[in-house]
Amino acid sequence: MTGKLHEPSGRTPAHPLRWRILGFLGVAQLMLIVDVTVVAIALPHIEADLDLSRQAMTWTVSAYTLTFGGLMLIGGRTADLIGAKRVVLAGLLIFTTASLATGLAGSGGMLLGGRVAQGLGAALLSPSALSLVVGLFEGDERNRALGVWSALGGGGAALGVLLGGALTAGPGWPWVFYVNVPIGLVIVVALARMLPRQDVPGPRPRLDLLGALLVTASSGALIYAFIRAGDDGWLTPATGWLVLLAAAGYLAFVTRQKTARSPMMDVSLLVRRPVATGTFLILMATALMIAVFFLGTFYFQHAEGYGALRTGLLFLPVAVATMAGAGLTGRAIGTAGPRRLAVAGLATAAIGMAVPTLSMQPVTVVVGTAIAGAGTGAMFVVASATALGQVAPHESGIASGIVSTFHEFGASIGAAVISSVAAASLTGDTLDGFSDGFVLAAVAAAAGALASAALTPGRPATA
């Protein structure tokens, strides 16, 4: 059952299987989101079985999110070039194959290689799938479809902690990757039959491979600097040179985007107050979310000796609070405005992160991380509404790509910084590293609240 995607004018009848297609695309997107939190729960077991160093363990999270974020705009450009259907199927096949290879990993090198390949598949799949969703629906139906798509974030976090705990405690950590294989193959077969044929209009944009390489390599250097700082120190020459190298790479990327015939990112959008604020908020929200899962996972399993399943269940309040915070903010942002809610979200996250520092006990860690989850859930909504609510229709795709890219970079930075700050607890028996990690996260959230009060637009964002 095939047919052409309808044009923006709506002259072509809507595809009869559009809601079923949305379901399959939604499950595919859910796999990409789950693959961050599901691995966080399994990390202590992966570390023990493969004898990973702290740096390699951190890269298990960051390699995926860094590749995902760095190449996401290239994925969107490729969909414009050869058609979103082809790119969705290619991304699914790469992600599925990489998941199998990662589950079979017998060494740290093979594990990290598989995670990079998963990130490549995700970078191709996510933006092209969203492009298909936008093309298959119109009007109110499109709003409902995008609402379902946006809700996958909180659902993915909840499913990830439960699935990671159950699989790690049951058949073992490789199954957090193996589970993607049958699901991915079923979705590939279904979408290959149901997705409409796409005619790619001209002129076709070129791929800015140099721009993608610059931004990904620069971010990689910055993440590596943060990870090494946990062993070598924050003020060492090696850390400083890596940070300078990253800064030079970002400068070269900006220059490239201004001179490229078909730039990967419209950097002029980043100087607009709503978009700049939205990217800042999404980066903060994702970094804090990863800090919650990273610190909580290792505290429960290293310090308290809890199993993976029990740890996953203890994170359910965090996932529920995150979804509740997002839901309440979505209903209130039209009247309260983004500034108040951004400050409230970051202040709530700061309070939650501060609770475990007062008393490092399982109950206080659960309560504190749940409070922080409610704050980060609110921030995700404010970030998207602020960055995308006031851009022109022809700029919405570019702005969405920028927000999505900073979402993944936030996860990479959060994992790297928290891993280094908490290094003493990750490699030893002391609780000081966990306490330091929560202190840093609370201070960062509080500073972010002050910055948001000054930067976030006060008027209600237009969804």
N, C-alpha and C positions, 0 to 999 in steps of 0.2 A: 504494500500500500504506500504509494509515493505520490508526491505532488510538490509543486514549487512553493517555496516560502512566499507568503503574501507580501506585497509592497506596503510601504507606510500608508498609502492612500486607502488601504483596506479593500481594494477592488476584488482581490482573489478570495474565495471562500476560505473560512478558517479550516485548518486541518482537522479531520474528524477524530484523530487519535492524539490530539495535542495534550490532553490531560494524562493519558497513559504515558506519553513520551516524557512529560514533566516528572512523572513518578520515577521512571528509570534514570533520568538525568539527576533527579534529586538524590537518589540512592548513590549514584556515582560521586556526586559532590560530597555526600555524607562520608564516604570512605576517605576522602582527602582530609576532611576536618578531623575525623576520628583518629587518623594516623598520627596525630600529634599527642593527644592525651592518652591513647591506648599504649603508646610506647613509653610514656612517662611512668605509668604504673609498672611496666615490665622491666624498667631500666636496672633496678638492683639485681634481678636475676640474670639479665644479659651481662652485666658487669662481672658477676661471679663466674658464669659459665665460660665466657670468652676471655677472662682475665684482663678486662679493659682498664686502661689508666683513666684517671679523672677527666683528662682532656678528651680522650676518645669517647668516653661516655657522654660528655657534653655535645660533642660533634654528632652523636647519634640523633639528637634533636635538631641541632643547628644546621647540619648538612642538608636535611630535607627542607626545612623552612627557608633557608638561604637560597637554594636552587629554585624552589617554588616561587619565591618572591622575585628573584633576580631575572627569571626568564618568563614571568607571567605576561608581560607586555609583548614579548616576542610571540607568545602563544596567541594572543589576540590579533597581532598583525598577520600571523600565518593563517588564521581563520579568514581574515579579509582577503588574503592572497589566493588561497586554494579552496575555500569553502569550509564552513564550520563543521559540517558533517564529517568530512575526512579527518579533520584535526581532532574532533572528539573521539573517533574510533582509534586513531593512532595513539592519542594520549592514554586511552583506556588500556590498549594492548601493552604499551610501555610500562604503565603503572602496575598492571597485573603480572607481567613477566618479572619486573623488578621486585615485586613483593615475594614471589617464589624464590628468587635468588637470595633475597635478604633473609628469609626464613631458613634457608639452607646454609647460611654463613657459618663457617667454622673458625673465623678469625676476625679481628677488628677491621682489617683492611677490606675484606669482602663485605662486611656489614655496612661500612661507610659508603663503599661503592654502590651497594644496593640502595641505600638511602638517597644518594645523589640521583640515581636513575629514577627512583620513585618521585623525587622532586621535579625532574624533567617531565615525566608523564603528567604529573599534577598541573604543571605550568601550561601544558598544551590543553589539558582537558577543561580546567575550570573556566577560563575566559570564553572559550568557544562554546561550552555548554550554556553559559549565561547568554551569549549572543543568540543561540537557538531559542532559548526561552523568550527573549524579547521579540524575536521574529515570529514565533508561533502564536502569540497572543496580542490582543489589542484592547484598548479602553479599560473598562473595569476588570475584565478578565486578566489583563496583563498585571494590574495592580495586585489582584489576588494571587496570581502565580508568583510574582516577585516577593509577596509577603511570605508565601510558603518557602521560597528560596532563602530568604533572610532568616527565617526561623530555624534553619538547619544548624546555625552556629551553636545556639544553646543546646539543641538536641544532640549535636555531635559531641559536645563536652560530656553530657550525661551518659551517652552510650559508650563513649570512649573509656571512662573510668570503670563502668560496670563490665564491659567486654574485656578490657585489659586484665582486670582482676580475675574474672572467671576463667579466661583462657590460660593465663599464666599459672594459676593455681591448679588447673585441670591438666590438659594435654601438654602444657609448657609454653614458654615464651615464643618459640618459632611460630606458634599458631596465631599470634597477633598479626603476623604477616601472611601466613597461609590462608587465613579466612578471606583475604581479598581476592584470592585466585578464583574460586568457583563463582563468587558474586560478580567479579569483573567479566568473566567469560559469558555468563548469562546475559549481562547488560550489553556486551558487544554484539552478541547474536540478535538480541531483541531490537537494539537501536539500528543495526544495519538493515533490518527489514522495515522498521517503522518510520525512520527519519525521512523527511521529505528531501527530494533532490534540490540542490541549490545551484542557481546560476550566479557566478561571481561577476559583478559589474566592474567595468573599467572606469578610470584607470586603476591598475593594481599597485598598491604601495609596495615598496621594497622593504626587505628586512634589514633593520639596523643592527647587524650582528656585533659590530664594534661597540655600539652603545650598550648592548646587553652585557658584553664581556667586561666593559669598564665598570658598570655599576655593580655587577656580581663580584668581580675581583676586589673592588674597593671595599665592599661590605664584608667579603671574606677576610681581608686583611684586618679590618676593624674587629670582627668577631674573634679572630685568632689572637689579637692583642689582648682582648678582655679575658680570653681563656688562659693565656700564658701568665697573665698577671696574678692568678691564683697561686702559681708556683714560684714565679720570679720576682713578684712585687709590682705595684702599680707605677712606681716612679723610676723604673730601670730604663737604660738606653734602648733595649730591645723593644719594650712596650712603646716608648716614645716614637721610635722610628716607624713602627708599624702603624701607629695612629697618623703620623705625617704622610706615610705612603697612602693610607686610605683617603686622607684629605686631598692629596694631589690627584688621586684617581677620580674622586667626586668632581673636582674642578674640571678635569679633562672631560668627564661625562657631560657636564653642563655646557662646555664649549662645543662638544660634539653635537649636542642636541640643537644648538643654535645654528650650526652650519650644515647639518645633514640634510639631504634632499627629502628624506622621509623619516623624520625623527621618531624615536621610540616613545618619547614622553614630551609633552608640551610643558617645559619647565616654567613658562610664564604663569601657568596656573598656580604654581607653588607660592608665588608672591601675593596672591589674592588672599585676603584675610580669612574668608570662610574655608577655602580649601587648605590653607596652611594650618589653620586651627584644627580642622578635621583630621588631617594626617598626623598632627601631634597627638591628638586624643586617641586615634586608633593605635598608634605605636605604643603609647603609655598603657592602654587597656590590654593589649596583647602581651606586652612585657610583664605586666603585673599578673595576668592570668597564668602565664607560664611559671612565674615565680611561685604562685600558690601551689601549682601541681608539683613542681620540682622540689620545693622545700617540704611540702606535706608528704609526698611519696617517700622520700628518703628518711624523714623523721619517723614515720610510722613503721617502716620496714627495717631501718638500720637501728634507730635508737630504742624503739619499743618491741621490735621483733615480730611485728604482725605479718601475717601472710598477705599475698597479693589480693585475694578475694576480699578479705576483711578491710584492707586498705581501700579497695574500690568502693565498697559499701560506705565507708566513712566519708568519701568524697561526694556521695549523693546530695547531701545538704548544700554543698558548694554549687553543684550543677543546677539544682532547683532554685537556689537563690539567684544565680546568674540569669536564668530564664525569667524569674519574677521581676528582677530589676529591669531587664530589657522590656518586659511587657508593660510595666507601670510607666516607664519613661516614654514609651511609644505613645501611650494615651495622653500623657501630660505635656509633651513638648510643644504642642500647638498653642497652649495657653501660658505655660510657665516660661517658655523660651529656652534656648539652648544654654545660655550662660549660667543660669541658676542650676540647671540640671547637670551641667558639666562639673561645676564646683561641688555640687552635692555628691555626685558620683565619685569624684576623686577624694573628697573628704571622707566619705564612707569607706572607701578602699583603704585610706590611711588609718582610720580607726580600727578596721578589721585586722590589718597587718600588725598593728601595735599590740593587740590583745595577747598573742603568744609571747611577746617579749616580757610581759608582766609575770607570766607563770607558764613555763614550758611543760604543759601537761596535755594528754590526748584530748580532753574535753575543751580546753581553751584553744588548742590548735584547730579543732573542728569548728568551734563557734567563730573564731577570728577569721578563718579562711572563708566561711560562709558569708560573713558580713562583707568581706572584701569582694567576694563573688558578686554580691548584689550591686556593689559599686561599679565593678568592671562591666557588668551587664548593662547598666545605665550608660556607661561611657561609649559602648559600641553603637548604641542607637544615636546618641548625640553626635558622635563622630560622623556617621553616615549622613544624617540629616543636615549637618552643618556643611560638610564638604560637597554634597550633591544637590542640596535643596535650592541653591541659588546660582547654578551654572546654566548656560544656555543648552537647549536640547542637543545641538550638534557637538557639545563639549562633554556631555554626560558620560560617554564611553571612556574618554580619556581620563576624566576625573575619577571614575569608578576604578579604572586600572591603577591609578596612583594610590588610591586608598587601599586597594587590595595588596599592592606591593608593600606598602608600609606595614600592613597587617602582618605579613610574613617576616619582614625584617624585625619587627618588634618582638616576635617570638624568638628569633635567633639571638638578638641582643639580650633579651631577658634571661634566656638559658645560660648564655656565656657569663654575664655579670654575676648572676646569683650563684652559679657553680663556683666561680672564683672566690666570692665573698664567703661562701659556706664550705670552702675546701677543707678546713680543719675537721668539720663534722663528717664530710663525705669520705675522708680517708682515715679518720680516727674515731675515738669513743666519746669525745667531748660534745656537749650541746652548744658550745660557744658559736660555732659556725652557723648553726641554724638560727640562733638568736641574732647574730649579726646580719644574716640575710633578711630576716623579718624587719629589723630596724632600718636597713637600707631601703627596703620596699616601702615602709611607712613614710620615711623621709621623702622619698621620690614622689610618692602620691601626694603628700602635703605640699611639696614645692609645685607639683603640677596643678594643684587646686588654686594656688596663688597666681600662677601663670594664666590659667584659664579664666580667672576673674578679670584679668586685664585684656586677654586676647579674644575670647569667644564673643561673637556678636550677641547683642542683647535682645534683638527682636526675634520672634518665633521663626523657626526655619520652615520653609515651604517644602513639603514632602514631594 
